[in-house]
Amino acid sequence: MRYESRGLRFRKALVPVLIIAGAASLLALIAGVAVAQLAAPAIAGAAREGEAGTQVAGQQGGGSESVDARGAGAGPTGSGDVDGLLPDGTTPFDDAQPGVTGLAPELLSALREAARAAEAEGITMTVTSGWRSPAYQQQLRVDAIAEYGSEAEAARWVASPEKSVHVSGEAVDVGPWDAAQWVADNGAQFGLCQVYDNEPWHFELRPNAATTGCPELYWDPSYDPRLQ
Ligand SMILES: [Zn+2]
């Protein structure tokens, strides 16, 4: 779960901004939040450059190929973070977030259908991560290697930008826990399947799941032949 909330690292940079704004007045605080949200992509970009600029830049060429491979016109839209970082509380219906709109259309519509059904049972679904730019995925990879100490161990949690199903828009991470549990229990009828045993929040579209059920789980992403 830890790498899934790495966006927080970027957002922490906003805290001083909010404190200053809050000291001025409540109105200024509200305005500060709006300004901070607009500024978030720039800050996130700056953070990436500072931390791993060379690696990210080096990967972008190869990574952009996989984005192009999704087909012209299928790219993400919206005024939110251009790399796909999502604010807390983002829902599958948030058309302003590239992290949501960049999902494969069939996956997104299945997700929305499931979200409505969950809501009818009193469970509100959020999207903690969806589509990611190659640069964002590479940053997650670099962070994971630093955190887990080796490329092999990091591969158990974070795929490379070239192989990631988040970069191709074919995977979504659902929160909070009760909603992820709901999708694990009820998602198959919508074609939504958990894929990895160690990632109970990560779902992909398996269109036949309603009739055949979901496939066997991989223990973790390093066992997934697509990521080899
Ligand atoms: Zn995922």
Residues whose N, C-alpha, C, O or C-beta is under 5 A from the ligand:
A	BS01	ZN	A171 V172 D173 H202
